Amino acid sequence: MIHAPMLQGKKLVQSMFARRGYRIVRSEPDAQYRPTSADARNSASLLHEILPVVQHNALTGEWPTPAFLERYFDASRLAMARLLLDRCDAEEVEIAGQRVLDIGCHAGCLLRLMRARYPEASLFGCDISDVKLAMAKRACPDAELFFCALSDLPESSRYDVVFLMEVLEHTVDPEAIIRGLLDIVSATGTLVLTVPDGRKDHFPAKEYNAEFDSYAGHINFWSPESWSYFLVRIAPEWGLRTGTLPTGHLFAALSMKNKAI
């Protein structure tokens, strides 16, 4: 039961905020981010381009099937990629006009969104699946794509921005991977990473792949706090910005621009 004085006080506070253009709403703990209609359109557009590559798999059952891709590249996944680019813009990660590499580009989701947002960027993508690269070519035709594992990235190449989304949680030695990625970032460039929030991630390890020293599922779990400490320990000389995307994924950007945490 709410007493009259409490109710009057609540209304007074609400009116004070309303006069300044604000509205008080109830916060829902752990509420899932809801994609926008634009994310849904981006998902439909991406699927329109990539599904023809795997249409025959609907009959054979070979992976990936169209049904799998429709579940995987839903509006939520497109929202996550869009919000990552929003965060990069907010952190002043310069992508426009730069050489940008998306490692593990899958079907070209991030490349496609970057091409629309940064038309002058030189986009590159790599993956360890010919099928994924074929889909990525349809998603972003002018991106330069190549077959390559994390351990085989050519050290002679340098990129201004390197993206590694949702990969480290699968790997046996994430520290070695990050050090290797920093070697291919240009002197004024940035390494951008995302991983799931380990407090909410319950995806099991599943099968081990000896060739790529990784698991089909997840074996590394970082909290927002341990994520920051983990990266500082690996690259103390790099400027680090960390945070959490609205979708709940953990974000990090490492650069030599001397930006603090």
Buried (B, 14 or more C-beta within 10 A) or exposed (E): EEEEEEEEEEEEEEEEEEEEEEEEEEEEEEEEBEBEEEBBEBBBBBBEBBBEBBEEBEEEEEEBBBEEBEEEBBBBBBBBBBBBBEBBBEBEBBBEEBBBBBBBBBBBBBBBBBBEBBEEBBBBBBBBBEBBBBBBBBBBEEBEBBEBBBEEBEEEEBBBBBBBBBBBBBBBBBBBBBEBBBEBBBEEBBBBBBBBBBBEBEBEEEEEEEEBBBBEBBBBBBBBEEBBEBBBEBBEEBBBBBBEBEBBBBBBBBBBBEBEE
